[in-house]
Amino acid sequence: MKLFVFLSALITVFICLALFFIFLPRQKIELECKTDFDCVPASCCHSSECASTLNKPDCSEIVCTAECVPGTLDCNQGNCACIENECKVKWANVTKVTKK
């Protein structure tokens, strides 16, 4: 009888631990970046987001327009930076760019 109680308790503990680790939120183990140099624009033209250099787009055959599109990294409205180990846009304090 004591063996049965012991095994039941052991199985219950095992099941609880298994459920705990199954439903435990997964943490990002890999860091997206460590420095600002690890971050680049996420798209070839008029990007408004940043990505890791590991996920940078291939822009070798892309030609972009020379306009300054509002809300993008165009014309130094912002730049890519590593903020809390994530590539994000660091917006500059510039007046809004408008089309002429």
WOQUI-V251473 format. One record per run of one state. SS is the DSSP state (@ for helix, = for strand, . for the rest). FROM is the first residue (numbers start at 1). LEN is the number of residues. If there is no record, write none. Layout:
((SS	FROM	LEN) (SS	FROM	LEN))
This chain:
((.	1	1) (@	2	22) (.	24	12) (@	36	3) (=	39	3) (.	42	8) (=	50	3) (@	53	3) (.	56	18) (@	74	3) (.	77	1) (=	78	6) (.	84	2) (=	86	6) (.	92	9))
